[in-house]
Amino acid sequence: MSFSSDTSRFGPSVTPPVLSIIVPMYNEADNVDELLNRLVSVVSEIEPQYEIILIDDGSRDATASRIVEAAEQNEQIKCLVLSRNFGKEAALNAGLSHASGQAVIQIDADLQHPPEIIRTFYVEWRNGAELVYGQRTSRDGEGAARSFMTRSFYKLFAAVSDVKLMKGLGDFLLMDRKVVDALLSLPERERFTKGLYAWVGFKRVAVPFEVAPRAHGQSAWSILRLYLFALGAITSFSTVPLKIWTYIGLFLAVPSFAYGGFIVAKTAIFGVDVPGYASLMVAVCFFSGIQLLGLGIIGDYMGRVLQEVKQRPLYLISTKHGFDQTRSRNLEIAEIKQLTS
């Protein structure tokens, strides 16, 4: 494995790089070589002052050793090895906190995001765009169930949240430094970054692209994990699920009150009927189910409040390589926040 640096023609960099490329990884050992070869080829062509930051999110394969080896061979490749699997959102935040470029590019390691699109990202950024994002033109190859869940989630999110997600938005994008700083200033620990990209605003440009087939391995996102992620995204950006229970309560209380009045009047006029056990049990089970569902949603919000109150850091780093000479402009601030939170 060899990834030439091509730094000889401009000498040792004493200023922060122009471009930072951050790549979160989980069990992506088989993709490391091809990904870095394509990234280095593309990025060194458009901007020689760059850094590539690889983040191993507690992989169970040889990902960590492969990226450490790459960092040792090329001074423009840096890597972070997290102490365990904290999740993609935390890994992305770790990369952003350590990136020092004037612009930061996020790209997945599975090669479904073609590195060659970075050329277009760069041109749009130079033309004044502050957030350039890859817009997926199709979801072929996802599977019917996953595709249905994805479409349903975006429709539901649009209905219950004031934040409007960009169409086709994923984690393949370029952000100007001011966008990165804005994201890093947000204190929440339960993060839905696609929503945060939309929330911070700034001048946006979409770049349509076709998602490539996954080169190696399988996606770590199961249907259950996608469901939990979608639920967390909605509760992070909307209080509508809480308000719904007010309307459900009114919807059930008004007819119940009217029916109760009818029963009182009927009893006063015609006497007491023997109640039906079956209908009584159905009513009890129905209302109990409604109450438990409501408590579950309230509990999810309370759990998120608990996570925020505990103030634990988003991630912990086991080892890092390549950051000896050039520290990120945000790294010291991020570390101080983690220690004092």
C-alpha positions, 0 to 999 in steps of 0.5 A: 500500500503506497499513497504518494504525498506529492508535497515536494513541489510546494514544500512543507506546509506551514499554514493550514491546508485549504481542503480537509477531507474527513472519512468516517470508517467502520469495518472498511479495511477492504476499501481503504486502498482504493478509496485513498488512491482515488482521493489522493489522485483527485484532491492533489490535482485540484488543491495541493494543500490538503489533508485527509482525516480518516476516523476509525469508529471502533472497527472490528476488522483491520481498518485501524491498522490500515489507516495508521499505515497510510498515515505513516506513508503520507504526511497529508493523511491523518487518522483518529482511532476512537476508543470504541464504536460511538456511531457515525454522527460522533465520528463525523464530529471528531473529524470536523473538530480536527479539520483545519482546512478552509473548506471541509469535505465529508465522504463515506468510505464505501466508495458509493460517493464517487471521489471524482465529484469533489472536483465539482464541489471545489469549483462551486465553493470557489464560485461562492457556495458555502455548502455544496452537497451531493444530491442523490438522483436515485435510490436503486439497489437499496431494497424495497423495504429500506427505500420505502422507509427512507421516503416515508421518513423524509415525508414525515420529517417535512410534515412535523419539523420547521427545518426543511431537509435538502432533497437528496441530501446525504453525508457527501458534501463540502462545507466552508469554514464558517459552516463548520464553525457553526456546526461545532458551536452547537452543543447537543450530543444527540445529533442528526447532522442532516438536520443540522446542515439544513438548520445552520443555513448559508448559501447552498448548491446541489450537485446531482450524482449517481450512487455507486454500488458498494465496493466491499462489505455490507452496510452496517445500517439494519432496518431496526437501526434505521428506524431508531435513527429516524425516530431520534431525528424526529424527536431532535427537531420537532415537538409535534409528537408531544403535542399530538397527545394533547389532541388525542386526549381532547379527541378521546375526552370529549366523546367520553364526557358526552357518553358519560353524560348519556349513561348518567341520564339513561341510568337515571331514567331507565335504571342500571344495565348490567355492563358487558365484560367483553366491551369493558375489557376492549375499552380498557386495553385500547386506552391502556395501549394509547397511554403506554404509546404516549408514555413511550414518546414522552420517555424518548424525549426525557431520555434525550434530556438525560443524555444532554444533562450528563454532558458526556463527550461525543467520543473518546480517542484511543490514538491519533496519527499525523497531527504532530505538526499541524493541529486543527484550529478547533481541536483545543477548543473541542478538547477543553469543552470535553474536559470542562463539560 
